[in-house]
Amino acid sequence: MPPEKAVIYEAHVRGLTQHPSASNLKSILTGLPDFAAVEDVPEALRGTYAGAAYMAPYLKALGFTTIELLPIHFIANIRDPALQPRDNYWGYMSLGFFAPNRRYAHDQSPGGPTREFKAMVAAFHAQGMEVYLDVVYNHTGEGGNWYGRQDTTAFVSFGGFDAPEYYVLSHENHLLDGATGCGNQISFSSPVCHELVMDSLHYWIHDMGVDGFRFDLALALGRLPNHFQKDDWANQRKFFDQHPLLLRIAELGKREEVEMIAEAWDLWGYEVGAFPAHWGEWNGRFRDALRMFVRGDGSAVETVRMLNGDYENFSDKGGPQHSINFLVAHDGFTLADLVSYDHKTNAVLEWPFGPSDGGSDDNLSSGWGGDHALRRQQMRNFWTLLMFSRGAPMAVAGDEFGRTQNGNNNTWDVDSPATWNNYAMIASHCPQAVPSGCEAPYHNNLGCAEAAPEAVNPLFVFVHYLLNLHRVSPALQQRQYADMEMDSGADVTYQFLPEHGQGHIEPHHRCIRLQINGRAVGETDYLLCINMGEQAADFAVPLAQPGLRWVRIIDTDRWAEARGNCWPQGERDEVMHSYGVNPRAIAVLHEVPQKSPG
């Protein structure tokens, strides 16, 4: 699949189907268009690779092209009785780089997990979808005498036979707890470690059928620790963008048409936009700029840069599709929690929602004073900005219907209904009021969309509409930046102006008018009227092209929630001259032929 068409769904194999609601999908989705092919997940298969395969038709119908799975390599589990029921849910502690985690397999026979994983990949491919893996090559699951107890010592692999070859060591020859925050940092000065990574990637591509990789803390793969003295911390921490391993990975991806995506930061650095050509990168700048702008205190100029695909950092990387645009990820708030909490709640939560350690203390979030309707509106704003931005959008499992972790922003150790997709939320206008599936309820931070039918989650309707609009719109799937001339006919220009259509965007502005010129790719234009201010604003609507007219297709404001904040063909109102946008809302207009139904 061309990378500019990718819409990525980040999910955990177990969390995707472990909740009992996964066995009731057909009735939950009854009456919703496009979901007739979705089947219930058999109870015995929930939480497994085989269970995940059942979700391919669901994700395809929703409008996603790609599933990105949290680590599925064989891992070291904490399994410390003193910490139970907490466990290593996320799985960022790889021990076997060539073996799928047996815990996620229904088939426990010899070779069963491998066969089941391959069958899962085949199921997604049969739907025309891709499978990416989150891979952890920066450190391993080995360690020292954790918690000061001999029975948790974990030298079971490289450290047992050649620690100096595989690991970054301190000047005292101890395993280093440095850039990764997990210890056991692999040394990419070592050619042996280069071959380990390349052999592993070849295996997952050629034998297992994987279509792409997201590299956890990928900066560690671009360092050369053994080239410098162990106490030369400036050079120990230095990132080399032309590191031979990074170049080999990029070349492998280009040759095999497999996506290679970097998490371009770790505890020692932040290098978004610095990876070699043909690498994709999680764009943390996009996340932060849009969170701040929607919150009301971010720069409109920086927001424009991000909506335009972060040209300054990705124009020489092969195109905007290499900017992986995201607003939330597994390690942080869910989208619903981002608009519901001023601060994380990790330490005060009780099982099954916590407690958890760690997690960012600065989430650029807001609880919006407890206003449920405004929280739902802000979720729609975030989804709209994500799907109309240049680049490859990525969302997190459950954000399509408002999944909450009750404010826990670091659920690495929580394997419970708190982190599992509860599909019952799709069939309720009060999604967070449905039973959680455990003894503790969800915090009902979103309230009820009273104007919507009881059995309909209007957010789900809205996201389905947005994703499928993106799927059929060439103007939103570009691998080239534009020349900034609206009528050049050479490319798809994103033109940013203040709401009145004149002048330039200034940092303090709260309104942005974005016109997306689709004429060069056989499509008509879009006009986004973005108002993140506290007052209503009138947006000037330009003249439509000859033979065309502007119609409203989206308005995220609460007044339109009864109908999902979106309008299908035949129900769209024509707009001329100007359009009024309420505070903290976005409207989207689209050009259509004069004689066609709205």
N, C-alpha and C positions, 0 to 999 in steps of 0.2 A: 504494500500500500504506500503511495506517495506520502511522505511525512507531513506535508502541508494539509492533508486530509484527516490527520489523526486527532481524535478526541479521547483522552485517556481517563480511565476509571481506576483509581488506586484502591486496592482491596486486599484483605487478608483471606487466604483460602478458607480457614476455619470460620472467620467472622462472616463470610459471605452467605453461608447456609446453615450454620449451627443453630440458629434460633428456630423454635418450633414453627414460626410463621412461614418458613420456607417450604413446609409441607402443605401449605394452604394457599399457594400462589394463584391457582386457577380461579378460585372464588374471589380472592382479593382483587384480581385484575379484571373480573367480569364486567363487561360493558365499556371498558376503556379501549379505544381504537388501537390497533397494531399489535396487541398482546395475545392474540388467540393461540399462537404457537407455544406459549409458555406452559410448562408442565409442573406439577407439584414435585418437589424433591423428596424421594423416598426417605422415610425416617432413618433407615439404617445407613444412608449415604450422607446425611447431613454433616457438615464440617470436614468433608473429604475432597480430594481431587475429583472423584466421580460426582459428588454433589455439586461442585463448582461448574462442571460441564453442563448441568441443567440450567445454569444461569445465562448461557450464551444467547438464547433467543430473547430473554428479558433485556439484556444490555443492548443487543442489536436493535430491538424495537424502541428502546428508550432513546437511541441515537448515538451511542458510543461506538467507537471503532476498535478500541484497544483496551484490554485489561492489563494492569500492571500489578503483579502480585508481590506482596511483602515477602521477605526471604523464605525460600522453601528448601535451601540446602540443609543437609543434616547438621543439627546444632547441638550445643551444650545447653541443657536445661538447668535452671538453678536447683530445682527439686530439693531444696533445703527444708526439712520438716518445720524448722522454726519460722519459716516465711510463708508456709502454706495458709490459704489457698493461692497465694500469689505465685506466679510462674513466669517464665520467659516467653510471653505471648508473641511479641513482635518477631523474635528469632534472629536478632542481629549478633549472633555468636556462632559463626560457622565453624564446623569441624571437618566436614566432608564436602569438598567443592565439586564432586562428581556424583553425588547421591541425593535424591529427593528425600525430604524428611518423612520417615515412616509414619509419624504420628498423624499425618494428613491422609493416609491411605486407608481405604476400606479393605483392600486386598493385602493382607499381611503375609502372604506366602512368599517364598523366595522369588525375587524379581517383581513381586506384585506392585510395590510403589512406583517402580519405573514404568511398568506397563500402564498403570492407572494414570500416571501423569501424562504420558504420551497420548492416551485416549482423550484426556481432558483437552489437550492442545488441539487434537484433531476435531473435537466438537466445536471449539471456537473457530477454527479454520473453516469448518463446514458452513458457518454463518457469515463468512467473509471477514472475520475479526482477527486481530493480532493478539499475541500473548507476550508481554514483557516481564522480565524478572528483576526484582530488586536484589542486587548481589553485593556481598560484603567481602571485599578482598583487602581492605585496609588493616584488618586485625582478625584474630581468630578467637575461638571460644576457650583456648587454653588460658591458664592463669596461675596465680600463686596460691598461697594458703589463705583463701578468702575467709573472712570472719575469724581468723586465728585458729581454725580447726583443721586437723589433719584429714578428716573424712570429706572435706570439700576441696582438697588440693586437686588440681586439674591438669597435670602434665600428661597428656594422652596422645600427642601428635608431634609436631615439629620440634617443640621444646625438649622432647625426650631424646632426640638423636642429633640435632644440629641447630641449636638455638642461634648461634652467631651467624649462620647463613640465612636464616629465615626472618629473624626479628631485629628490630632496632633495640640496641642495648645501651644502657647507661654506662658512664665511665667506671662503674663498679660491676659491670657485666650483668646487671639485673634487667629483666624485661621492662621496657619503658611504658609508663602510663602518660603518654604525651598528647599527640594531636587528636587521637580518637576518643579519649575519655574512657576507654574500655580496657586499656592496657594491651599487651600482646601485639604491638604495632608491627606489621610486616615491613621488611626492608626492601625497598625497590631500587637500592643500589645493586641488589643481587640478581644476576642473570637467571639463576634458578627460580627465583620468585616471578620473574617475567614469564618464564615458560609455564609455571604453574597457572598463572592467570590465562595465558593464551590457550593452553590445552583445555582448561575448563570451559572457556568461551566456545572453542571449537566443538566440544562435546555437546553443550546445550543447544548449539545451533544445528549441527549436523545429525546428531543422534536423537535429540529430544524435540526438535522443531520450533525452538523459541525464536521470536521475531525481533527482540530488542532487550536492552539491559539498562537499568538505572544503577549507577555505581555509588554506593554509600560512601560519604566522606571522601570523594574522589581526589581531593588535593593530595592525600597521602600517597597516591599512585604516581604523583609527579615530583617526588622528593628524592634526594640522593644522600642519605644520611652517612653512608660509609665513605663518602668522598671528603669528609671534613672531620676535624677533631671532635670528639664526643662532647666537649664543653663549649664548642663554637656554636652557640644557640642561634645566632643570626643566620648562619648558613644551614644549620640543621633544619630550620623552619622554612627555608626558601623553597618556593615553588618554581619548577622549571617547565614552562609551557611547551617546550620542544623535547621533553623527556622521551626517550626511545620507546618506553612502554605505551605512553599516550598516543604516540604516532602509529605504533603497530595496531593498537585497538581501533583507531580511526580508519586505518587502511583496511582492516578486517571488516568493519562495518560497511565501508563503501563497496568493497568487493562482493560481499554477501548480501547487500541490501538489507542490513540489519541496523537498527537504531542503537546508538551508544549515547547515553545521557548521563551527565555528571551532576552529582550534588557538589557544587563547586565551592564548598567551604568545609572547614573543620575547626578545631579549637585553636589552630595556629594560623589561620588565614581565611580570607574571603576573596575569591577570584572569579566572580561571575563575569563571563565574557572573555576570559583569558585562556580558555582551552583551545587546542588546535582546531583548524577547520574540520568540518564534518562531525564534530561533537555537538550534541544537544546539551543544554544545561537547564536545570531548574533555576528559574529566574526569581531569586529572592527580592530583587529590587522591585519587580512588578508587584509581588505580594505586599511589600511594605508601603509602596507609594499609593496603591489603591485602597488599602486599609485606612491609611491616614486621610486620604481625600474623602472617602465615604464617611469617615468619622467627623470630618469638618475642619481638620487642622492641617491637612496636607497641601503640598504645592500643586497647583493646577498645571504648571509647566512640566513638572516631573511626571505627573499623571499622563499628560499628552505624550511624552516620550515613551512611556510604557505601553499605552494604547496603540502606539505606532510601531510596536515590536522592538523597542530598545535598539534603534538603529545605531547609536553610537557604539554599542558593544557587540552587535551581531551582524553588522553589514558586511564584514569580512569573514564571516563564518559559514557562508553558504545560503543565507536567507533567514527571514524571520521565523520560519518553522523550527529553527534550532533554539529559539527561546521557548522553553516550556513554561507557559503561564499558569500560575496557580495562586489561589487565595488561602487555602488551608491544605495540610497534608496530615499523614498519620501522626506525626510528632507535633502535636499542638491541639488547639481547639478544633472541634467540628465547625462547620459553617454556622449552624444554629447556635452553638455556644459562643462563637465570635461576636454575635450580635446580642448575647444575653448576659455576659459576665464582664465586669470591669477587671476582675482579677481571677486567677486560677483558684480552684478549691481543693487541689490534690490532697493536702495534708489533713483536711478535716472530714473527708469523705470516709464512710465505712463500706466494707464489702457488701455488695459486689461492684461498687463504683470506685473503690479505692481502699485504703490510701495508697498514693504513689509518691515517690520521691522525684526530684528533678523537675524539668519543665521550665519553659521561659517565664521570667517574671514581667516581661514587657511584651504584651501580645498585640498592642495597638488596637485594642478592642473597646467595646462600650456596651453596657447593658441597657442603654437608652431609657433610663429612669423607670424601667418596668413596663413600658408601653408595648404591649403584645403586638398590636397591629403594626407599629413602626418597626419592630423587630422583623416581622414577616416581610414587610416592605423592603427593608435593607437586605434581606436575603435575596429578594428578586433583583435588587440593584446590583449586587455582587455577581449574580449569575449572568445578568445582561452584559455588564462590562467585560466579564471573562469571555463570553462567546462572541463578542464583536471586536475583540482586540486582535491585532496581528500576532501570529504565533500559534503554537500548539497548546490548546487548553487542557488542563488536568483537573479533575474533581475527585473527591474522596467518597468512598462507599457510604451510602446513606444520606449524603447531602441532598439527594434528589427529593427526599421526603422529610427532612428535618431531624435526622438522628442526633441525639444528645448523649454526652458522657457526664452530664451533671457538673460540668465545669472542670473536669480532669483533663489537663492538657499534656499528660505524659503517661499514657495507659500501657506502657511497655510490659507491665506485669499483671494486667487485668484481662483474664480470659473468662468472660462472663457475658450475660445479656447486655451489660454496659457497652460492650464493644462489638456486639453482633448486630447485623442488619435485622431490624424488626419490620417486616414488610406489612404488618397490620397497620402501620402508620399511613400507608397509601390510601386506605379505605376509611379515613376519618378526617373530618374538618378540624378535629382537635388532636393532631398526631401525637403529641407528647403526653396526652391523657390516656392513651391506650395502655393496657397491662404490659409491664415490662418483661414478664416471663420469669421474674424472680421475686423475692420477698420485698425488695425495695422498689419504690416507684421512680419513674422519671420525674425530674423537676419540670413542671409544665410552664416553661418560659415563653412559649409561643401562643398560649391561649387557644381560642377557637375562632376560626373564620366563619362567623355566624351567618354571613350572607351567602356562603357556599352550601351546597347540599351536604347533609350530614355524612354521607358515605363517600365524600370526595375530598381529597387533600388538594387544594388549589395550587400549592407549590409544585406538586408532582405534575399536574397538568401543564403548568407554566414551563417547567424544565423540559418536559417531553416536547413541547412546542419549540422551544429555543434550540434544542439539540438537533431536531429534524430540520429546522430552518437552516442551520449551519451545514447540515449534510447535503442539502440541495443547492447551496449558494456558492458558486465559484468565486464570487468577490470576497468571500470570507476564508478562502483556502489558497492563499498566494505564497509562492516561494521567492518572490522578488519584492524589494522595496520600490517605491514610486519616485517619479521625478517631481512631484508636488504640483504638477499642472493638471487641473481638473479635466481639460478637454484635449489632452495630447493624444489620446487613443493608444498610448503605448503600454499603460500599466494601470493598476488599481490604486488610485490616490486616496489617502486619508487626509481630508482638509479640516483643520481645527480652527474655529473662530469663536469669539464671544457670542452670546445668545442673540444679539442684534445683527450678526452677520458681517461685522466690520471690525477692523483693527486686529490686535494680536492678543493672545492669551497671556495674562500676567499671573505670577505665582499666587496672588491673593484671590483670584477669581474663584467663584463657586459654581459658575455655569460654563459649560463647554458645549458648543454645537459641532458635531462631527458629521461630515458628509463623506460617505464611502462611494467612490465612483466605480461602478461595475460595468461601464459601457465597453471597456476594452476586452472584457471576457464574455460578451454577449448577454450581460445582465443589466438591470436597471439599478438606480442608486438607492442607498439607504440614508436616512437622516436621523441621527441620534441627538436628542435634546436632553442634556444631562444637567440636572439641577440638584446640587448637594448643599445648597444654601438653606437658610431658615425662612425665606420668603418665597412666595410663588413668583414665577418668571415667565414672561412672554418671549417665545423664540420666533425669530423671523424665518419664514419658510420660503426658500428660493423658488423661482418659477420652475415648473416641471419642464422636461424636454418636450418638444413638439409631439403631439399624439399621446402624451402620458399625463398622469395626474398623481398627486400624493394621497396616500391613504394611511390611516393609523393601523399599525399591527400590534403594538405593545404599549402599555402604560402601566408602570409598576406601582402607581399610587393605590392606596387602600380602597378607593371608591370602585375600582375595577376588579376587586378580588372575587366577586360573585361569579365572574366568568373566566377566572384564571388569568386575568390581566393580559390576555392575548385574544386576537380575533382571527378566525380562519377566513379563507376566501369566501366572498359572498356576504360577509357581515362587517366589512370594514368601512368606516366613515371617511369621506373625502376631507382633506385639509387644504385650505388655501390661505396664503398671506402670513398667518401666524398660528402658533399653538401654545396654549398656556400649560405650564408644568408646575404642579404643586411642589411644596418644599420636600427635599430629599426624595426625589422621584426622577424617573427616566421615561421618556416617550420615544418610540421608534416609529418613523414613517418610512414607507416604501413606495417607489414609483411603480405604477401599473398602467397598462393601456387604457385609454379613455373609454373604450367601449366594453371593457371587461367588467365582470362583477367585482365589487370591492373585495 
